[in-house]
Amino acid sequence: MTGMLIAIDLDGVLSDSMGLWISIWNSSNYPKLSYEDISEWDFWRRIGLNEKRFSEIFDEVWSRWEDLQPLEHDVSETVERLNELGVVDIVTGRPSRNSPFIIKWLKKHRINYRKLIVAVEKKSKYPYDVYIDDSPIQALEISSMGRTFLLRDQPWNRHVEPNRFLKRVRSLKEAYYVISATLM
């Protein structure tokens, strides 16, 4: 194992929380949404939601942690491989009130990590060597600092152009190959 520090995001990288969010949304009387309709980071503004209601639905997503699926079927094996390359922490903007559900979800899916860091607004404050995340905001900020950012491809971040420090990946497995290639 190297001394490399790897930060992995939770929503949209490890968990398919947006899939469950959309399912909860679509079970109401609101106009129906598809995954591809989530084409910008703050899409909830476009559909007339305020941030409080958007967050309440996310709280429901995490309270239903047993129904929440991983984004990839082999997520625990891939995170284990990433753990062989360095130290993996889960770094998320999820509020601390979601922590009990997050911990249960990570355990259920056998995802091994060193630390869970919640309620993070600016991930750039944490000195990781590699970030694996889906946030276009974090991607631009962190890569502009000359730090490696692997942007997990999602409809809401497709407008972000890769650069020297920002690479788009379609899966955690691809992220593993990108990181391991830099160690060669």
CORLIN-V392072 format. One record per run of one state. SS is the DSSP state (A for helix, B for strand, O for the rest). FROM is the first residue (numbers start at 1). TO is the last residue. If there is no record, write none. Layout:
ss-><SS;SS>
from-><FROM;FROM>
to-><TO;TO>
This chain:
ss-><O;B;O;B;O;B;O;A;O;A;O;A;O;A;O;B;O;A;O;B;O;A;O;B;O;A;O;B;O;A;O;B;O;A;O;B;O;A;O>
from-><1;5;9;11;12;15;16;17;27;35;38;43;47;51;64;70;71;75;86;87;92;96;109;116;118;123;126;130;134;136;145;148;153;155;158;166;170;172;183>
to-><4;8;10;11;14;15;16;26;34;37;42;46;50;63;69;70;74;85;86;91;95;108;115;117;122;125;129;133;135;144;147;152;154;157;165;169;171;182;184>
